[in-house]
Amino acid sequence: LLVGAGRGADMLVREIRRMRGLDVEVVGLVDDNPRLTGLHVHGSPVLGTSDDISTLVASYGVSQIIIAIPSATPKQLADIYVKCRGAGVPVKMAPSITDLIRDSGSPPSFRDLEITDLLDRPKIQIDPFAIAHHIAGKRILVTGAGGSIGSELVRQIARYQPERIVLLDHDESALYELHEQLQTLEFGRYALFPANILDERKLETIFSKHLPELVFHAAAYKHVPLMERAPDEAVLNNIRGTQLVARTAVRFGCRTFVNISTDKAVEPICVMGATKRASELLLRALSRRHAGMRMASVRFGNVFGSQGSVIPVFRKQIENGGPVVVTHPDAKRYFMTIEEAVQLVLQAVILMEENGHLGSGADIYVLEMGDPISIVELAHQMISILHTHPERPIAIEFIGLRPGEKLDEVLVWDNEDALPTSHPLIRRATSKPGADFGTNGSRETFEREVRTLIELAGQRAPREKILAALQACVKGYQPPEGTETEKSDTVLSTLRPHPDTESGGGSLTPEQSITSDPAITG
């Protein structure tokens, strides 16, 4: 039974009828426009409206419902899904019209409803031809390649036929899984390196061998509560690691360097956010010294589906019967899917060239993520969609904000202007006069403070000294008062998964290169 009798359903019925070997019979359609009842779509009758779904499923022996309404709003889709689920048969989503056109002649691929289908977010439009122009035939390196954002970057980059992708990450299991995915995509021009971004000699070996022209730096420690308890590791991985990768890229002639940042870098109250802000400023300082490499940071919020992100955590809690754990009833976050975020990161590469001005200071691009989403409303929506036993209600438990967490996030500082670009969903954050390196800060002062900070972290100085140095380095970083934490080796009973995690890889451990192409092993 198809839900919808518009253009999407029309194309789907036509494709199903063309695929003679497909073991699918369309018994009919439903549509909430009552004037369509009694009409036919390529021979299949419109049997009624969505209110009739349960009756029609029973009457016609329907074994599966397909929702085929590409124009449905998130609220309309949620209402329709609840009616479909009440019929007691599997419910799937039809391919988009774009996918039906692209894959015409192949059996339609149906998928499960995702919670992201039910959220009202901006529609992403990219220029694939312009992206291909910047990637096809290029040598590209991705750090944190096994992480959520890094692996999606690799998968999308592979579609544009680069000469080679060099993949770095500390997690050899994640790298091997990515290797298998690339094999499935029939892309073989890549080299895998379990390698440590803090190992300068290893970086030099990789860069000298592969000479990447474009670097995406996605390796970072991302989990807010953990980094509150390990500021030395956050500084070394997120600041020193960025510094080493960027300097090595300059040394070996890289032309473009893209740093993955976060909304938590804006007015940070957490160690992770402050170290990511420092990495943004570090690139700005490096770009003034090295005019031959274009540098930029891309700043965005939480991504659905990343490792430890809220949707899979909530889903598992719902499947286990609850409770669903939320930090605070007023907490809100910006969200975007991994695929959408990466599409806009690739689009930002085009904007970097449009903006030009090599050496004028690394740009910061901010992704337009729509309105922030209430975490508790998201929890309620997921419970209403996923919970199949209404007789056993699921509770929502509030555990309070933890060290480093805010009620909500912002995407630009007060001392930044968010300027429009040629893409409607990407803005360029530029510092107001005199604020390039924070309030009344100069590049020289910032670079001196970064050196001190990295030295303290490398010496494993006391937490208080590292935080004081981080505050000196990142003007506006304000750790919350009264958040003294346990020793870093203490087991954290309150460290439960939550939405305050960013995507990316971690620090990287050195091993031998694995490659799919003997010619690349060289």
C-alpha positions as MATLAB code, in Angstrom:
seq = 'LLVGAGRGADMLVREIRRMRGLDVEVVGLVDDNPRLTGLHVHGSPVLGTSDDISTLVASYGVSQIIIAIPSATPKQLADIYVKCRGAGVPVKMAPSITDLIRDSGSPPSFRDLEITDLLDRPKIQIDPFAIAHHIAGKRILVTGAGGSIGSELVRQIARYQPERIVLLDHDESALYELHEQLQTLEFGRYALFPANILDERKLETIFSKHLPELVFHAAAYKHVPLMERAPDEAVLNNIRGTQLVARTAVRFGCRTFVNISTDKAVEPICVMGATKRASELLLRALSRRHAGMRMASVRFGNVFGSQGSVIPVFRKQIENGGPVVVTHPDAKRYFMTIEEAVQLVLQAVILMEENGHLGSGADIYVLEMGDPISIVELAHQMISILHTHPERPIAIEFIGLRPGEKLDEVLVWDNEDALPTSHPLIRRATSKPGADFGTNGSRETFEREVRTLIELAGQRAPREKILAALQACVKGYQPPEGTETEKSDTVLSTLRPHPDTESGGGSLTPEQSITSDPAITG';
ca = [
       0.000    0.000    0.000;
       1.435    3.374   -1.026;
       0.738    6.478    1.035;
       0.532    9.463   -1.291;
      -0.795    9.771   -4.831;
       1.290   12.672   -6.090;
       4.350   12.886   -8.304;
       6.546   10.752   -6.051;
       4.010    7.916   -5.941;
       3.388    8.261   -9.679;
       7.089    7.740  -10.459;
       7.379    4.907   -7.936;
       4.398    2.951   -9.346;
       5.775    3.379  -12.854;
       9.212    2.080  -11.805;
       7.685   -0.897   -9.980;
       5.608   -1.842  -13.044;
       8.674   -1.549  -15.287;
      10.651   -3.966  -13.096;
       8.868   -7.136  -14.145;
      10.992   -9.418  -11.974;
      10.326   -7.395   -8.835;
       8.241   -9.375   -6.345;
       6.036   -6.402   -5.435;
       2.350   -5.789   -6.071;
       0.840   -2.347   -5.496;
      -2.641   -3.095   -4.178;
      -3.540    0.588   -4.068;
      -2.781    4.055   -2.765;
      -4.182    6.426   -0.156;
      -4.088   10.216   -0.218;
      -5.577   12.830    2.076;
      -7.005   14.701   -0.886;
     -10.484   13.078   -0.976;
     -10.999   14.161   -4.602;
      -8.375   11.597   -5.662;
     -10.279    8.634   -4.185;
     -11.492    6.380   -6.999;
      -8.871    7.558   -9.494;
      -6.057    5.329  -10.737;
      -2.279    5.813  -10.885;
      -0.844    3.638  -13.677;
      -3.632    1.129  -13.049;
      -3.445    1.159   -9.243;
      -6.552    2.549   -7.477;
      -6.598    5.337   -4.903;
      -8.548    3.525   -2.183;
      -9.112    6.252    0.408;
      -7.294    8.551    2.848;
      -4.693    7.942    5.544;
      -7.512    7.402    8.053;
      -8.370    4.210    6.145;
      -4.891    2.661    6.320;
      -5.560    0.060    9.044;
      -8.819   -1.081    7.412;
      -7.218   -1.343    3.952;
      -4.248   -3.309    5.292;
      -6.598   -5.874    6.775;
      -8.926   -5.978    3.757;
      -6.233   -6.367    1.079;
      -3.705   -8.479    3.007;
      -1.063   -5.722    2.753;
       2.375   -6.871    3.920;
       4.182   -3.522    3.684;
       3.356    0.187    3.581;
       5.490    2.616    1.564;
       5.291    6.350    2.338;
       5.799    8.257   -0.924;
       5.150   11.924   -0.124;
       8.361   13.896   -0.740;
       6.540   17.198   -0.082;
       5.263   16.215    3.381;
       6.255   18.485    6.267;
       7.904   16.849    9.291;
       4.655   17.144   11.295;
       2.576   15.645    8.468;
       5.078   12.816    8.130;
       4.996   12.104   11.864;
       1.173   11.946   11.855;
       1.154    9.648    8.815;
       3.799    7.375   10.311;
       1.808    6.907   13.521;
      -1.257    5.888   11.463;
       0.828    3.477    9.375;
       2.491    1.885   12.377;
      -0.925    1.277   13.910;
      -1.716   -1.062   10.991;
       0.826   -3.563   12.316;
       2.933   -4.093    9.173;
       6.408   -2.801    8.250;
       6.545    0.849    7.166;
       9.196    2.076    4.719;
      10.106    5.345    3.048;
      10.176    5.624   -0.750;
      13.287    6.962   -2.491;
      13.343   10.689   -3.228;
      12.328   11.852   -6.699;
      15.988   12.679   -7.359;
      17.026    9.129   -6.440;
      14.251    7.620   -8.573;
      15.452    9.614  -11.577;
      19.118    8.853  -10.945;
      18.556    5.129  -10.383;
      15.905    4.651  -13.078;
      16.050    1.067  -14.310;
      17.244   -0.293  -10.956;
      14.899   -1.735   -8.321;
      13.711    1.058   -5.981;
      15.454    0.997   -2.591;
      13.155    1.482    0.393;
      14.487    2.553    3.799;
      13.302    2.826    7.373;
      12.000    6.133    8.649;
      14.741    8.119   10.393;
      14.024   10.535   13.207;
      15.831   13.163   11.117;
      12.938   12.909    8.619;
      10.723   14.398   11.303;
      12.837   17.472   12.079;
      12.313   20.801   10.352;
      15.755   21.738    9.014;
      16.987   23.756    6.031;
      17.113   21.875    2.740;
      20.691   21.468    1.550;
      21.545   22.436   -2.006;
      25.104   21.990   -3.254;
      26.890   22.443   -6.562;
      28.298   18.963   -7.343;
      29.961   20.140  -10.551;
      31.879   22.883   -8.719;
      32.861   20.434   -5.970;
      34.058   17.931   -8.570;
      36.199   20.665  -10.138;
      38.030   21.121   -6.816;
      38.408   17.407   -5.992;
      38.676   15.390   -9.222;
      42.258   14.396   -9.893;
      43.534   15.882   -6.598;
      45.568   14.272   -3.818;
      43.582   14.631   -0.596;
      44.460   13.823    3.014;
      41.884   13.367    5.812;
      42.858   13.186    9.484;
      40.409   11.522   11.860;
      39.305    9.538    8.812;
      37.744    6.762   10.872;
      35.511    9.130   12.844;
      31.968   10.142   12.043;
      32.720   13.281   10.024;
      36.043   11.983    8.694;
      34.616    8.758    7.264;
      31.676   10.576    5.675;
      34.123   13.058    4.140;
      36.037   10.153    2.643;
      32.914    8.489    1.245;
      31.695   11.698   -0.359;
      35.127   12.688   -1.666;
      35.484    9.265   -3.304;
      32.439   10.003   -5.501;
      34.278   12.921   -7.113;
      37.181   10.793   -8.369;
      40.253   12.236   -6.641;
      43.664   10.990   -7.694;
      44.199    9.620   -4.187;
      42.862    9.866   -0.625;
      45.290    9.476    2.277;
      43.492    8.415    5.469;
      44.881    8.932    8.981;
      43.345    7.829   12.280;
      44.362    6.274   15.585;
      41.690    3.581   15.445;
      42.847    0.764   13.194;
      39.473   -0.977   13.469;
      37.663    2.123   12.211;
      40.168    2.463    9.398;
      39.719   -1.142    8.384;
      35.931   -0.731    8.396;
      36.363    2.319    6.153;
      38.620    0.264    3.899;
      35.832   -2.306    3.480;
      33.287    0.420    2.723;
      35.533    1.887    0.029;
      35.919   -1.556   -1.474;
      32.120   -1.812   -1.642;
      32.054    1.572   -3.394;
      34.611    0.170   -5.856;
      37.043    2.986   -5.053;
      40.613    1.807   -4.687;
      42.870    4.860   -4.841;
      43.570    5.342   -1.150;
      46.193    4.684    1.507;
      45.436    3.964    5.176;
      47.723    5.102    7.997;
      47.091    4.300   11.642;
      49.263    7.232   12.722;
      49.654    9.781   15.506;
      49.109   13.412   14.537;
      51.472   14.307   17.407;
      54.263   12.309   15.747;
      55.881   14.981   13.583;
      58.324   12.614   11.930;
      55.521   10.264   10.910;
      53.540   13.181    9.489;
      56.556   14.281    7.459;
      56.955   10.763    6.067;
      53.297   10.623    5.003;
      53.237   14.130    3.520;
      56.525   13.719    1.669;
      55.348   10.451    0.135;
      51.842   11.525   -0.931;
      52.142   15.351   -1.272;
      48.470   16.137   -0.577;
      47.044   19.232   -2.242;
      43.982   19.448    0.014;
      43.813   18.521    3.713;
      40.661   18.023    5.791;
      41.621   18.043    9.468;
      38.843   16.198   11.331;
      40.923   14.528   14.073;
      39.923   15.844   17.489;
      38.950   14.839   20.974;
      35.269   15.714   21.156;
      33.542   14.430   24.296;
      32.887   17.357   26.621;
      32.834   15.634   30.073;
      35.976   13.586   29.336;
      37.958   16.591   28.190;
      37.011   18.478   31.361;
      38.934   15.785   33.196;
      41.839   15.566   30.749;
      42.695   19.128   29.689;
      46.304   18.166   28.986;
      45.203   15.604   26.393;
      42.681   18.026   24.884;
      45.371   20.695   24.470;
      47.901   18.309   22.948;
      45.497   16.620   20.549;
      43.275   19.523   19.542;
      45.819   22.372   19.573;
      49.273   20.850   19.187;
      47.951   18.233   16.754;
      46.340   20.923   14.582;
      49.558   22.932   14.693;
      51.704   19.996   13.571;
      49.369   18.894   10.768;
      49.034   22.463    9.439;
      52.765   23.191    9.616;
      53.576   19.939    7.849;
      50.996   20.733    5.177;
      52.686   24.110    4.581;
      56.125   22.518    4.425;
      55.102   20.062    1.724;
      53.254   22.468   -0.535;
      49.605   21.804    0.335;
      47.350   24.424   -1.262;
      44.188   24.203    0.880;
      43.671   23.287    4.544;
      40.195   22.851    6.097;
      39.829   22.514    9.860;
      36.623   20.998   11.282;
      35.476   23.147   14.213;
      32.408   23.333   16.463;
      29.806   25.722   17.855;
      31.326   24.980   21.267;
      34.304   27.103   20.173;
      32.051   30.169   20.582;
      32.106   31.707   24.072;
      33.344   28.358   25.415;
      32.802   27.194   28.967;
      34.276   23.736   28.312;
      37.844   22.593   27.677;
      36.931   20.944   24.389;
      35.343   24.137   23.046;
      38.227   26.305   24.198;
      40.805   24.054   22.535;
      38.814   24.099   19.292;
      38.653   27.906   19.449;
      42.421   27.936   19.947;
      42.797   25.771   16.834;
      40.751   28.311   14.831;
      43.003   31.143   16.028;
      46.108   29.039   15.459;
      45.218   28.662   11.788;
      44.581   32.396   11.581;
      48.076   33.049   12.933;
      49.692   30.456   10.649;
      47.922   31.872    7.588;
      49.540   35.253    8.220;
      52.981   33.650    8.258;
      52.446   31.273    5.331;
      50.698   32.999    2.458;
      50.997   30.078    0.057;
      48.361   27.857    1.685;
      44.714   28.811    1.926;
      43.315   27.895    5.364;
      39.833   27.909    6.879;
      37.819   26.461    9.735;
      34.239   25.229    9.292;
      32.144   25.644   12.429;
      28.908   23.733   13.047;
      26.907   22.104   15.817;
      26.014   18.546   16.692;
      25.542   15.985   13.966;
      22.933   13.245   14.045;
      24.353    9.762   13.930;
      27.875   10.595   15.070;
      29.579    8.339   17.584;
      27.894    8.900   20.946;
      25.327   11.339   19.568;
      21.877   11.727   21.026;
      19.658    9.833   18.558;
      21.273    6.375   18.782;
      21.586    6.850   22.558;
      17.915    7.765   22.952;
      16.917    4.947   20.592;
      18.729    2.370   22.713;
      17.256    3.752   25.932;
      13.756    3.538   24.416;
      14.353   -0.018   23.216;
      15.458   -0.938   26.756;
      12.257    0.500   28.219;
      13.739    3.754   29.493;
      14.309    6.027   31.128;
      15.461    8.476   28.476;
      18.193   10.569   30.061;
      18.241   14.342   29.390;
      20.553   16.822   31.105;
      18.120   19.754   31.501;
      14.530   20.460   30.416;
      15.585   23.735   28.736;
      18.643   22.397   26.892;
      18.726   23.130   23.149;
      21.233   22.227   20.464;
      21.857   22.852   16.791;
      21.671   19.670   14.737;
      22.456   18.545   11.210;
      22.889   15.135    9.624;
      26.422   13.954    8.930;
      25.724   13.875    5.196;
      24.426   17.458    5.200;
      27.324   18.773    7.266;
      29.918   17.170    4.992;
      28.181   18.442    1.861;
      28.506   21.971    3.215;
      32.127   21.413    4.277;
      32.909   20.482    0.671;
      30.961   23.513   -0.539;
      33.084   25.685    1.776;
      36.177   24.663   -0.194;
      34.666   26.465   -3.191;
      33.978   29.554   -1.061;
      37.597   29.600    0.091;
      38.709   30.035   -3.491;
      35.994   32.593   -4.214;
      37.069   34.629   -1.211;
      40.734   34.486   -2.204;
      43.039   36.713   -0.174;
      45.746   34.182    0.526;
      47.545   35.069    3.728;
      44.909   37.551    4.956;
      43.868   35.260    7.795;
      42.147   31.891    7.878;
      38.434   32.259    7.231;
      35.849   30.783    9.569;
      32.752   29.465    7.825;
      29.580   28.904    9.828;
      26.957   26.428    8.643;
      23.331   27.552    8.871;
      21.735   24.792   10.941;
      18.192   26.104   11.273;
      16.613   26.702   14.661;
      18.073   24.955   17.713;
      16.158   21.855   18.751;
      14.845   21.248   22.268;
      16.431   18.053   23.553;
      13.437   17.142   25.698;
      11.066   17.691   22.754;
      13.305   15.462   20.653;
      13.096   12.805   23.371;
       9.274   13.041   23.460;
       9.101   12.789   19.669;
      11.363    9.746   19.557;
       9.341    8.040   22.282;
       6.073    8.685   20.409;
       7.535    7.272   17.180;
       9.651    4.371   18.451;
       7.902    3.142   21.584;
       5.609    0.291   20.612;
       4.139   -0.499   24.056;
       2.059    2.520   25.120;
       0.722    0.534   28.060;
       4.256    0.778   29.533;
       5.099    4.497   29.411;
       8.728    5.572   29.217;
       9.961    8.184   31.676;
      12.339   11.043   30.939;
      15.011   11.499   33.616;
      16.752   14.874   34.095;
      20.260   14.605   35.519;
      21.357   18.253   35.379;
      23.992   20.034   33.323;
      27.480   18.668   33.790;
      30.836   20.473   33.805;
      31.412   22.235   30.490;
      27.774   22.111   29.315;
      25.532   25.029   28.357;
      21.784   25.249   28.054;
      22.172   26.375   24.451;
      24.846   27.159   21.897;
      25.602   30.034   19.545;
      27.484   29.973   16.261;
      29.259   33.362   16.245;
      30.984   35.516   18.852;
      29.839   39.013   19.773;
      33.115   40.299   18.272;
      32.400   38.580   14.934;
      30.236   39.590   12.006;
      28.471   36.771   10.130;
      28.634   37.810    6.486;
      26.666   36.164    3.678;
      28.432   34.107    1.037;
      27.358   32.861   -2.381;
      25.787   29.855   -0.627;
      22.605   30.587    1.371;
      23.453   28.102    4.151;
      27.069   29.149    4.736;
      28.156   32.404    6.369;
      31.667   33.775    6.840;
      32.485   34.857   10.391;
      34.891   37.794   10.331;
      36.429   39.435   13.390;
      35.532   42.997   14.171;
      38.457   45.484   14.131;
      41.026   44.683   16.789;
      39.505   41.304   17.686;
      41.406   38.938   15.387;
      42.897   37.047   18.344;
      40.347   37.825   21.014;
      39.754   40.935   23.069;
      42.714   43.301   22.585;
      44.900   40.370   21.587;
      47.747   40.410   19.059;
      49.088   37.547   16.987;
      52.440   37.645   18.783;
      50.800   37.536   22.206;
      48.550   34.663   21.128;
      51.464   32.637   19.705;
      53.444   33.143   22.919;
      50.487   32.014   25.028;
      49.958   28.953   22.817;
      53.592   27.925   23.305;
      53.213   28.228   27.075;
      49.962   26.257   27.021;
      51.410   23.409   24.953;
      54.495   23.245   27.194;
      52.346   22.967   30.318;
      50.206   20.243   28.760;
      53.304   18.341   27.631;
      54.733   18.556   31.154;
      51.411   17.232   32.567;
      51.148   20.327   34.749;
      48.331   20.557   37.315;
      44.866   20.998   35.842;
      44.504   24.494   37.332;
      47.650   25.739   35.574;
      46.567   24.318   32.231;
      43.112   25.904   32.527;
      44.641   29.274   33.461;
      46.932   29.094   30.421;
      43.988   28.109   28.228;
      42.052   31.133   29.504;
      44.996   33.386   28.658;
      45.127   31.863   25.179;
      41.376   31.999   24.450;
      39.918   35.332   25.492;
      36.340   34.774   26.578;
      36.824   31.207   27.817;
      35.041   31.048   31.156;
      35.073   27.696   32.951;
      31.967   27.473   35.166;
      32.611   28.081   38.826;
      32.252   25.229   41.246;
      33.034   22.473   38.722;
      36.120   20.975   40.316;
      36.281   17.448   38.996;
      37.565   14.196   40.323;
      40.986   12.933   39.416;
      41.253   11.957   35.781;
      41.447    8.250   36.606;
      38.225    8.269   38.642;
      35.329    6.267   37.263;
      32.542    8.725   36.402;
      29.167    7.393   37.437;
      27.461   10.397   35.813;
      29.260   10.125   32.482;
      26.236    9.079   30.439;
      25.902    9.562   26.687;
      24.355   12.879   25.706;
      24.154   15.261   22.739;
      27.217   17.344   23.640;
      29.630   15.484   21.383;
      31.177   16.590   18.146;
      32.150   14.399   15.266;
      35.629   13.584   14.115;
      38.465   11.236   14.927;
      40.733   11.077   17.913;
      44.438   11.339   18.430;
      46.275    8.895   16.253;
      48.690    6.059   17.024;
      51.538    5.134   14.670;
      51.491    1.914   12.713;
      52.358    0.829    9.202;
      50.479    2.102    6.152;
      47.804   -0.088    4.584;
      46.878    0.642    1.026;
      44.421   -0.637   -1.533;
      46.558    0.244   -4.519;
      50.110   -1.148   -4.875;
      50.987    1.840   -7.040;
      50.209    4.135   -4.118;
      52.267    2.072   -1.670;
      55.151    2.863   -3.977;
];
